[in-house]
Amino acid sequence: MAAGRRQDEARMDLLERLVDVEVPPVPAARDFTAGVRRKLHPRLLALHVAEFALGATAWAVRHMLVALFAAVLFTVSGRWPRSRPEGD
């Protein structure tokens, strides 16, 4: 019970301190949109490029190597490798 009371008191102390905090005014819509474009869009673009470079390209290279290995194996042995069951 004492621990719960201390948490409630700490929570109330925080709320009492927040009463005196000045809140800045809302920025103008035009300035806010310009800030989002300037700060967020380059980061999103970098994230998309990194995700493509590390994820999609690696996935595509892996599948291309599997196909090339099957073609080389067919060239050497004259038969296709056994296909894997669906879902693997």
Secondary structure as the mmCIF struct_conf table of DSSP 4:
data_model
#
loop_
_struct_conf.conf_type_id
_struct_conf.id
_struct_conf.beg_label_comp_id
_struct_conf.beg_label_asym_id
_struct_conf.beg_label_seq_id
_struct_conf.end_label_comp_id
_struct_conf.end_label_asym_id
_struct_conf.end_label_seq_id
HELX_RH_AL_P HELX_RH_AL_P1 ALA A 2 VAL A 19
TURN_TY1_P TURN_TY1_P1 ASP A 20 ASP A 20
HELX_LH_PP_P HELX_LH_PP_P1 VAL A 21 ALA A 28
HELX_RH_AL_P HELX_RH_AL_P2 ALA A 29 GLU A 51
HELX_RH_PI_P HELX_RH_PI_P1 PHE A 52 ALA A 56
HELX_RH_AL_P HELX_RH_AL_P3 THR A 57 SER A 77
BEND BEND1 GLY A 78 ARG A 79
HELX_LH_PP_P HELX_LH_PP_P2 TRP A 80 PRO A 85
TURN_TY1_P TURN_TY1_P2 GLU A 86 GLY A 87
#
